[in-house]
Amino acid sequence: MMGWSGSVEAATKVISHLVDNAVQHGVMADFFGDDVTVRLSVSEAHHLVIDVCDPNPSFPDFDAAKAGEPGSGLWWAQSLGADITWFIPPNASGKTVRATMKGDAHP
C-alpha cells in the first residue's frame, strides 16, 4: 500500500471505522453537501496518514469519542495503532479526522 510498511489489514479497519463515523455523525441535513472523502498518504517518516473529511465543522465530544464514549469507532481506530486528531482545514466548511499509523521499523 503506497510503499507503507505497516499492517494493511489494520489500516483498512481504521479507514472503515473513520468512514462509518463520518457517515453517522458528520453528514447531517444541516450542512451543505453530503460528501465524505478519504485521502491516504505516506509521510517522510514512513507513517500512513488517513484523512477522512466530512461537511460538519464541529466535533464537540472528540475526547469522549476517543475514550469510547458515546460510540467506539475512534476507540477501535486507536486500538489498531492509529493516533487520532481532527482539524478544520483552511478554506473548508467541514472537518478532517486524521489517523496517523506508524509503519514497521526501518533499518
ChimeraX attribute file (.defattr): number of C-alpha atoms within 10 A of each C-alpha:
attribute: neighborCount
match mode: 1-to-1
recipient: residues
	/A:1	12
	/A:2	8
	/A:3	10
	/A:4	17
	/A:5	16
	/A:6	18
	/A:7	15
	/A:8	13
	/A:9	9
	/A:10	16
	/A:11	22
	/A:12	10
	/A:13	14
	/A:14	25
	/A:15	20
	/A:16	14
	/A:17	17
	/A:18	24
	/A:19	22
	/A:20	14
	/A:21	19
	/A:22	24
	/A:23	14
	/A:24	10
	/A:25	14
	/A:26	24
	/A:27	20
	/A:28	15
	/A:29	9
	/A:30	8
	/A:31	14
	/A:32	12
	/A:33	13
	/A:34	14
	/A:35	12
	/A:36	17
	/A:37	13
	/A:38	15
	/A:39	11
	/A:40	16
	/A:41	16
	/A:42	19
	/A:43	12
	/A:44	7
	/A:45	9
	/A:46	18
	/A:47	18
	/A:48	25
	/A:49	19
	/A:50	23
	/A:51	23
	/A:52	21
	/A:53	27
	/A:54	27
	/A:55	23
	/A:56	22
	/A:57	17
	/A:58	16
	/A:59	15
	/A:60	8
	/A:61	11
	/A:62	15
	/A:63	12
	/A:64	14
	/A:65	16
	/A:66	20
	/A:67	16
	/A:68	15
	/A:69	14
	/A:70	10
	/A:71	13
	/A:72	16
	/A:73	22
	/A:74	27
	/A:75	18
	/A:76	18
	/A:77	23
	/A:78	19
	/A:79	12
	/A:80	16
	/A:81	18
	/A:82	22
	/A:83	16
	/A:84	19
	/A:85	15
	/A:86	16
	/A:87	14
	/A:88	15
	/A:89	12
	/A:90	8
	/A:91	6
	/A:92	11
	/A:93	13
	/A:94	21
	/A:95	22
	/A:96	26
	/A:97	21
	/A:98	22
	/A:99	25
	/A:100	22
	/A:101	25
	/A:102	19
	/A:103	18
	/A:104	12
	/A:105	8
	/A:106	7
	/A:107	3
